[in-house]
């Protein structure tokens, strides 16, 4: 019995000695002897003791951050029996924060009847990345293989803060409003064992405002990026710059740029909306649709949310309508169609338009548009020279809008109505956009009756104007004869004189549009001749010089003269002029008492023209020839 006790004591001492030897070998290895651990294994391998299995969860394969717990499992090999008693496991690892060469020991126990133990081993924080080596040892077992694990330092882990691209141009603040940002850490440095606390701070900088805020976010286990939203408050003064800082360290100093990540332009919510109304709409006729554009001031689009805009329209004292639309996020404008009503009075009215948007903009300036009354008449313009015309001419008739009332939105159709002799006709044209008049060519017909007629002309336009006053134009009959005028003294003449013949238009029927060609036809002794001249524009007569030939026969002859003009007059009456023969003898008249006289007396001798053949145009020289005694 005593012998058995001595044997057990020797075995125990040997076991203790063996364990201490292994510890010493491991200690030597951790203290810089690279072959000590192998030598320890060589020393214990002859015992054929089972080798411990040391396992670290796969989620730590990239590394672990200091300050977290490392989960480790130590098992006896498969095929080996469970431990028969509580077995102390020592974890030896090298790589402490202050002394990387120092050996650190953690102790755990595999309970009796168990095959292993899982434990959480605290990892100290490190200033920079380190690699730790861990080995499990236990009495009666061969030490495990060493396992290396990387210990991450937050100091060496970069943070990337990405502001949503749509916010780069600037954002508006308000209660409950936030800027979407993405926070990233480098690939391979994900925290696969716990959440990662990240601190985000903001600094508001403007000429008159300073302020700072801080926010805490936790990145989920195993994630290397996360979305978060940074609150921004509404600004009512001037624009500001919002600086954003991000760090793993709660002690962010916003006065330094070490943790500075990005900045965002923060818009003040006090700039007015802008109204853009189509050019030419400063005055309109009621019943049309006015395109109105509401714009956000240039470069101040809301990138995060739509902007609700309300457009209010009022005409005179009467509310017209109200419309609400949205400017989409990131967009700068929205279009409205404002439908107007016709003005029923004779006065023009003022349409006012304004726009408001709730949070971020002041109301727009009020735009005023004159709505024109549709009761103003059109104006007919006809040149005075067309007040009376001969049928067949084209009368230019100009229809004008009232001064300053051009339609700049659409063409203005105009119908010109005219009637003559009980027959009514019409022409339709349009006054162009922004123009003030249109020209009609009114073709008239020749009057074939004896009486003149009245052409009545008026212009109408359905919606926006009253009818023009009626313009009356006299259309002269083309059945009135020309008039021939020859002075009485030319009623009978001797051949060879020039007879002035005047052709006149009927009284008050001058042609103010064109010259009137007149042909004067005259015939004498079976021979007909003609002369052609024109009566000038606006004139009433023309003068012809008709040259006659001397009559060499015994008989007088008649010169027949008449005038014709092609279109607008009938021929004149025929004028007859007697051309006296130059073969009639003079008549000598001596008183009978002078049939015989004594010489020395004066004999009065009268020379007379043939009866009724006086010359009314010129004196008639007469030569009296007398002879006495051959002299």
C-alpha positions, 0 to 999 in steps of 0.5 A: 500500500505504501509502495503504491502511494509512492508510485502515485506521488512519483507520477504526480511529480513527473506530471508537474515537472513535465507541464512545467517543462512545456510551460518553460518551453513555450515561455522561451518561445514567446521570449524570442526563441523561435525553436522553443515551442517546437522543442516543447512539442518534441519533448512532449510528443513522446508521451503520445498525449493527445494534441489540443485543437485551438479554433477561432471563429471564421468571422475573425479571419480578417482580424478583430478590433481592440476592445472587443472579445475574441471567441475561442474554442479549445477541444480535445481531438476526435477519438480521444476520450472526454476529460475525466476531471476538470481540466485547466486550459491556459491560453498564451498569447503575445502582442499586448498593447504596451509590450508586444513581447510580453506573454499574456495568459488566460485560463479556462476550464474544460469541465469533467466529461466534456470535450472542449470549451468555448470562451470569450477572451478580451482583446486590448485596444491598440494604437496601431495594427498588431498581429497576436499569436495564441497557443492553448496548453493543458496538463496531459495534452500536447499544445495546440498549433499556434494561431495568428490573429490581426488586431485592428487599430481604429487609428489606422482605419480610414472612414469614407463619408459620401454625401448623396450626389444630389445634395452637392449643389446645396440643400434646404434645412427644416425641422425633421429634414436630413441629408442622406450620407453613406459611411464606409470603412475599408474592405477587409476591416469590417467589424464582424463581431460587433457594432461599430460606433461612428461619431458624425459632427457638423459645423455651420459656418456663415457670416453671421452664424456659428453652430455645431452638432454631433450624432452617433451611429452604429454600423451593424455587425459585419457591415463596411458601410451604412446609410445615415441621415444628418439633420439640418435646420431651416435657415432664414438669414443668408446661406451657410456652409455645413461642414461634416466630420466623421470619426471613431473618436468621440472627441472630434475637434471641429476647429481642426481638419483632421476629421473633416470629410465634406461640406454642403451648401445650406440654402437660406429659405427666404429667396422669392420664387420667380414668375416667367410669363410668355413674351407678348402676354403683357396684355391679352384678350379674355378667353385665352390660356396664358402659359405661366412658368414658376421658377426656383432662383437659379442654382437653388433647386431642392435636390431632396424633395419636391416643392409644392407651388400654389399659383393664385390669379385674380382679375379686377376684384374677382378671384379667378382661380388657384392651382397647386403643382409640384416642382420635382426634386432637383428640378427648377420650374413647373408650368401652369396654364392660366385660363382667362375669361372674357371681359364683359365691360367696356373697360380693360381690367388687370389680371394679377398672378402670384406664386407661393411655396410653403417652406423654402421660398418667399412669395414671388413678385406680383405680375400684372396683365392687362385684359383688354375689353372686346368692345372696341371697334375695328377701324377701316382705312380707305384712301380718300381717292377711293371715295368714288371710283369707277367699277372694275378697279381694285380698292385697297381696304386696310382693317386696323386694330384699335391703337395699342391693342395688338394680339400677341398670342394668336392671329386675329381673323377678320371678315370684310363684308361689302355689298353693292346693288343688293349683293353682299360678299365677304373676304376673310383674312387674319391679322398676324400675331403682334401685328396691328392691321391687315390689307384687303384688295376689294375688286369692284364690278363695272356699273352698267346702269345709268345711275351711280351705286353705293358700295358699303364696306364693314369689318367684323371679328367675332370675339375680341372686337366690335364691328367697324363703322360702315364705310360708303364708297360711290361706284360711278356709272360708266354710262355718262358721256364725255363733253365736247367744248368748242368756242362759238367763234369756231362754229364756222371757220375758214380752212387752215385754222387750228380749232381748240377742242376741249374734252371734259369729264362729266362734272364731279366725276374725275378719276383719281386713280388713273389717267383717262385716255381720250380719242378725238375723232374728226372727219371732213370731206369723207376723210376721218382722222383722230388724235389721242390724249389723256386726262390726268389723274384727278383732272377733268379735261384735256385740250386738242388742237384740230388743224383744218385744211383750206377748202378749195371747192365752191361748197362749204364743208362740215367738220364732224368732231366727237370724243370717246374713252374706252371704259368709263364713259360713253362717246360725246355728242358729235360737234359739227363745225362749218368749214367755209369755202375759200372760193366765194368772191368779195363784194364791191359796193359803190353808191350809184351817185359815184357811177360817174364823177369829176376827177378830184373827188374821193369815191367811197368803195366798200368791200364786203365779205359774202353774206354770213361768211364773216371771219371771227378768228382774225382780220381779213386783209383786203387789197383794193386795186384800181387803174386809170388811164393805163395807170 
